[in-house]
Amino acid sequence: MQRIKIIAEAGVNHNGSLEIAKRLIEVAAKAGADYVKFQTFTANELVTESANRADYQIRNSSIVESQFQMIQRLELKREHHQILIDYAHQCGIKFLSTAFDVGGLGFLDSLGVELIKIPSGEITNYLYLKAVASYKKKIILSTGMSTLSDVEAALSVLLNFGSRREDITILHCTTEYPAPIEEVNLSVMNTLKASFGVEVGYSDHTMGIAVPISAAALGASVIEKHFTLDRGMDGPDHKASLEPEELLLMVESIRLVEKALGDGIKRVTASELKNMQIARKSLVANMRIKKGEFFTPLNVTIKRPGLGISPMRYDEVIGKVANRDFDVDELIEI
């Protein structure tokens, strides 16, 4: 199977600080994630000045402010993007960012960002989706707050304007921070794969690491998870994010799951070979058998070790004549 892509979602957990953003890159790289992802937006393009904050944004922040003010405070400055791209390269991890408007898509393209991550909130943004398709890049589409018909409509726009189905990965997602376990519904990944014939993955907003690990076991090709330096920091996403040691454990666990999934071919493994003769059984003498006697259900039984004739040949052996004497528990030969 292909290697599972793990996206460590820094998001806005840099709190507008370049130094915190750099530390987040270091954490993601040390954890072994494939990508560290930020968010590219400007408040003026993203939200009206009168827009309300989400309940979780109010709950997770001690600052009293509008959504516009919060977004403005959490902008990743344009001039910081190249610095962070270079720093990620230096740390050995790939840089990603989610653009929330058409201008942001063009800006990230100018920086050479290799793939486009469409956030759940833009799945109904027709002009945005058209612009995404125009870049002819690999696409990861998050589907929080969506029905199957919403996903189908977004996918149709992408495909109609130039994207290739084989370049699209759809992520199942529950857009709440933290997401309630009873609303996760990981089986939707199977529905998405069957419905649209694309690679599927999972963007996780639950607490802890059990759900993303489970998603990996169910066949997710991409796992995305928010992380932070400290859940106690002030900001909308910190409390639903992993801390550094948890991110490391999640990545290690997913890599173990990845190895355990294997290639799907049922075979005797190298480590099993040495146990086969110990655990399997053979046809053995249940009592002394003299040369010339018939093998019968009374004088033949099945016991370990599996060094002799397989019990699967029982009917073939019963009724044959012993070609020599056999002691009790001696392996039968014909």
For each residue, the residues with C-beta under 8 A, 3 or more apart:
1: 258 261 262 263
2: 221
3: 34 258
4: 216 220 221 222 223 254 255 258
5: 34 35 201 221 222 223
6: 32 33 34 35 222 223 224 225 250 251 254
7: 33 34 35 36 37 96 117 140 222 223 224 225
8: 24 27 28 31 33 35 36 37 225 227 247
9: 37 203 224 225 226 227 241
10: 13 14 21 24 25 28 36 37 38 226 227
11: 37 38 39 226 237 241
12: 15 38 39 74 76 235 236 237
13: 10 20 24 226 227 228 229 233 235 237 238 241
14: 10 17 18 20 21 24 38 74 76
15: 12 20 73 74 233 234 235
16: 73 74 75 76 77
17: 14 20 21
18: 14 21 22 77 80 83 84
19: 22 23
20: 13 14 15 17 23 24 229
21: 10 14 17 18 24 25 38 76 80 84
22: 18 19 25 26 84 87
23: 19 20 26 27 229
24: 8 10 13 14 20 21 27 28 36 227 228 229
25: 10 21 22 28 29 36 84 87 88 91 93 95
26: 22 23 29 30 91
27: 8 23 24 30 31 227 229 244 247
28: 8 10 24 25 31 33 35 36 93 227 247
29: 25 26 32 33 36 88 91 92 93
30: 26 27 244 248
31: 8 27 28 227 244 247 248 250 251
32: 6 29 248 251 252 255
33: 6 7 8 28 29 36 93 247 251
34: 3 5 6 7 93 94
35: 5 6 7 8 28 93 94 95 96
36: 7 8 10 24 25 28 29 33 88 93 94 95 96
37: 7 8 9 10 11 95 96 97 98 117 224
38: 10 11 12 14 21 76 84 95 96 97 98
39: 11 12 76 97 98 100 119
40: 76 81 97 98 99 100 104 107 108
41: 45 46 71 75 99 100 101 104
42: 45 46 75 101 103 104
43: 46 47 68 69 71 72 75
44:
45: 41 42 100 101 103 104
46: 41 42 43 71 100 101
47: 43 51 67 68 71
48: 51 68
49: 66 68
50: 66 68
51: 47 48 66 67 68
52: 66 67
53: 57 58 65 66 67 70 236
54: 57 58 67 236
55: 58 59
56: 59 60 176 177 236 240
57: 53 54 60 61 67 70 236
58: 53 54 55 61
59: 55 56
60: 56 57 177 235 236 237 238 239 240
61: 57 58 65 70 234 235 236
62: 234
63: 70 234
64:
65: 53 61 69 70 73
66: 49 50 51 52 53 69 70
67: 47 51 52 53 54 57 70 71
68: 43 47 48 49 50 51 71 72
69: 43 65 66 72 73
70: 53 57 61 63 65 66 67 73 74 236
71: 41 43 46 47 67 68 74 75
72: 43 68 69 75
73: 15 16 65 69 70
74: 12 14 15 16 70 71 235 236
75: 16 41 42 43 71 72
76: 12 14 16 21 38 39 40 80 81 84 97
77: 16 18 80 81
78: 81 107
79: 82 83
80: 18 21 76 77 83 84
81: 40 76 77 78 84 85 97 107 108 111
82: 79 85 86 111
83: 18 79 80 86 87
84: 18 21 22 25 38 76 80 81 87 88 95
85: 81 82 88 89 95 111 112 113
86: 82 83 89 90
87: 22 25 83 84 90 91
88: 25 29 36 84 85 91 93 94 95
89: 85 86 92 95
90: 86 87
91: 25 26 29 87 88
92: 29 89
93: 25 28 29 33 34 35 36 88
94: 34 35 36 88 114
95: 25 35 36 37 38 84 85 88 89 113
96: 7 35 36 37 38 113 115 117
97: 37 38 39 40 76 81 108 113 117
98: 37 38 39 40 117 118 119
99: 40 41 102 103 104 105 107 108 116
100: 39 40 41 45 46 104 119 121 122
101: 41 42 45 46 104 105 128
102: 99 105 106 127 128 131
103: 42 45 99 106 107
104: 40 41 42 45 99 100 101 107 108
105: 99 101 102 108 109 116 128 131 132 135
106: 102 103 109 110 131
107: 40 78 81 99 103 104 110 111
108: 40 81 97 99 104 105 111 113 116
109: 105 106 112 113 135
110: 106 107
111: 81 82 85 107 108
112: 85 109
113: 85 95 96 97 108 109 116
114: 94 137 138
115: 96 137 138 139 140
116: 99 105 108 113 132 135 137 138 139 140
117: 7 37 96 97 98 139 140 142
118: 98 122 123 128 129 132 139 140 141 142 154
119: 39 98 100 122 142
120: 123 142 143 144 145 146 173 175 203
121: 100 125 144 145 175
122: 100 118 119 125 128 129
123: 118 120 129 141 142 143 145 146 150 151 154
124: 150 153 154
125: 121 122 128 129
126: 129 130 157
127: 102 130 131
128: 101 102 105 118 122 125 131 132
129: 118 122 123 125 126 132 133 154 157 158 161
130: 126 127 133 134 157 161
131: 102 105 106 127 128 134 135
132: 105 116 118 128 129 135 139 158 163
133: 129 130 136 157 158 159 160 161 162 163
134: 130 131 161 162
135: 105 109 116 131 132
136: 133 162 163 164 167
137: 114 115 116 167
138: 114 115 116 167 168 169
139: 115 116 117 118 132 158 163 167 168 169
140: 7 115 116 117 118 168 169 171 201 222 224
141: 118 123 151 154 155 158 168 169 170 171
142: 117 118 119 120 123 171 173 203 224
143: 120 123 146 150 151 170 171 172 173 192
144: 120 121 173 174 175 203
145: 120 121 123 175
146: 120 123 143 150 151 154
147: 150 151
148: 151 152 191 192 195
149: 152 153
150: 123 124 143 146 147 153 154
151: 123 141 143 146 147 148 154 155 170 192 195 196
152: 148 149 155 156 195 196
153: 124 149 150 156 157
154: 118 123 124 129 141 146 150 151 157 158
155: 141 151 152 158 159 168 170 196 198
156: 152 153 159 160
157: 126 129 130 133 153 154 160 161
158: 129 132 133 139 141 154 155 161 162 163 168
159: 133 155 156 163 164 165
160: 133 156 157
161: 129 130 133 134 157 158
162: 133 134 136 158
163: 132 133 136 139 158 159 167 168
164: 136 159 167 168
165: 159 168 196 197 198
166: 198
167: 136 137 138 139 163 164
168: 138 139 140 141 155 158 163 164 165 198 199
169: 138 139 140 141 198 199 200 201 221 222
170: 141 143 151 155 192 196 198 199 200 201
171: 140 141 142 143 200 201 202 203 222 224
172: 143 185 186 188 189 192 200 201 202 203 215
173: 120 142 143 144 202 203 204 205
174: 144 179 180 183 184 185 205 206
175: 120 121 144 145 179 205
176: 56 179 180 183 205
177: 56 60 205 236 237 239 240
178: 205 206 207 239 240
179: 174 175 176 183 184 204 205 206 240
180: 174 176 183 184 206
181: 184 206 211
182:
183: 174 176 179 180
184: 174 179 180 181 206 211
185: 172 174 188
186: 172 189 202 211 214 215 218
187: 190 191 218
188: 172 185 191 192
189: 172 186 192 193 200 201 202 215 218 219 220
190: 187 193 194 200 218 219
191: 148 187 188 194 195
192: 143 148 151 170 172 188 189 195 196 198 200
193: 189 190 196 197 198 199 200 219
194: 190 191
195: 148 151 152 191 192
196: 151 152 155 165 170 192 193
197: 165 193
198: 155 165 166 168 169 170 192 193
199: 168 169 170 193 221 222
200: 169 170 171 172 189 190 192 193 219 220 221
201: 5 140 169 170 171 172 189 215 220 221 222 223 224
202: 171 172 173 186 189 211 212 215 220 222 223 224
203: 9 120 142 144 171 172 173 224 225
204: 173 179 211 212 215 223 224 225 226
205: 173 174 175 176 177 178 179 226 240
206: 174 178 179 180 181 184 210 211 212
207: 178 240
208: 211 246
209: 212 213 225 242 246 249 250 253
210: 206 213 214
211: 181 184 186 202 204 206 208 214 215
212: 202 204 206 209 215 216 220 223 225 250 254
213: 209 210 216 217 250 253 254 257
214: 186 210 211 217 218
215: 172 186 189 201 202 204 211 212 218 220 223
216: 4 212 213 220 223 254 257 258
217: 213 214 257 260 261
218: 186 187 189 190 214 215
219: 189 190 193 200 261
220: 4 189 200 201 202 212 215 216 223
221: 2 4 5 169 199 200 201
222: 4 5 6 7 140 169 171 199 201 202
223: 4 5 6 7 201 202 204 212 215 216 220 254
224: 6 7 9 37 140 142 171 201 202 203 204
225: 6 7 8 9 203 204 209 212 242 247 250
226: 9 10 11 13 204 205 237 240 241 242
227: 8 9 10 13 24 27 28 31 241 242 243 244 246 247
228: 13 24 231 233 237 238 241 242 243
229: 13 20 23 24 27 233 243 244
230: 233 238 243
231: 228 238 239 241 243
232: 238
233: 13 15 228 229 230 238
234: 15 61 62 63 238
235: 12 13 15 60 61 74 238
236: 12 53 54 56 57 60 61 70 74 177
237: 11 12 13 60 177 226 228 240 241
238: 13 60 228 230 231 232 233 234 235 241
239: 60 177 178 231
240: 56 60 177 178 179 205 207 226 237
241: 9 11 13 226 227 228 231 237 238
242: 209 225 226 227 228 246 247 250
243: 227 228 229 230 231 246 247
244: 27 30 31 227 229 247 248
245: 248 249
246: 208 209 227 242 243 249 250
247: 8 27 28 31 33 225 227 242 243 244 250 251
248: 30 31 32 244 245 251 252
249: 209 245 246 252 253
250: 6 31 209 212 213 225 242 246 247 253 254
251: 6 31 32 33 247 248 254 255
252: 32 248 249 255 256
253: 209 213 249 250 256 257
254: 4 6 212 213 216 223 250 251 257 258
255: 4 32 251 252 258 259
256: 252 253 259 260
257: 213 216 217 253 254 260 261
258: 1 3 4 216 254 255 261
259: 255 256 262
260: 217 256 257
261: 1 217 219 257 258
262: 1 259 265
263: 1
264:
265: 262
266:
267:
268: 272 273 276
269: 272 273
270: 273
271: 274 275
272: 268 269 275 276
273: 268 269 270 276
274: 271 277 278
275: 271 272 278 279
276: 268 272 273 279 280 306
277: 274 280 305 306 307
278: 274 275 304 305 306
279: 275 276 304 306
280: 276 277 304 305 306 310
281: 302 303 304 305 306 311
282: 302 303 304 305 306 307 308 309 310 311 331 332
283: 300 301 302 308 309 310 311 313 314 317 331 332
284: 300 301 302 303 308 329 330 331 332
285: 288 289 299 300 301 326 327 328 329 330 332
286: 298 299 300 301 328
287: 298 299 328
288: 285 325 326 327 328
289: 285 293 295 299 322 325 326
290: 293 322 325
291: 322 323 324 325
292: 321 322
293: 289 290 299 321 322
294: 319 320 321 322
295: 289 299 300 317 318 319 320 321 322 332 334
296: 299 300 318 319
297: 300 318
298: 286 287
299: 285 286 287 289 293 295 296
300: 283 284 285 286 295 296 297 314 317 318 332
301: 283 284 285 286
302: 281 282 283 284 311 314
303: 281 282 284 329
304: 278 279 280 281 282
305: 277 278 280 281 282
306: 276 277 278 279 280 281 282 310
307: 277 282 331
308: 282 283 284 331 332 333
309: 282 283 313 317 331 332 333 334
310: 280 282 283 306 313
311: 281 282 283 302 314
312:
313: 283 309 310 316 317
314: 283 300 302 311 317 318
315: 318
316: 313 320
317: 283 295 300 309 313 314 320 332 334
318: 295 296 297 300 314 315
319: 294 295 296
320: 294 295 316 317 334
321: 292 293 294 295
322: 289 290 291 292 293 294 295 325 326
323: 291 333 334
324: 291 333
325: 288 289 290 291 322
326: 285 288 289 322 330 332
327: 285 288 330
328: 285 286 287 288
329: 284 285 303
330: 284 285 326 327
331: 282 283 284 307 308 309
332: 282 283 284 285 295 300 308 309 317 326
333: 308 309 323 324
334: 295 309 317 320 323
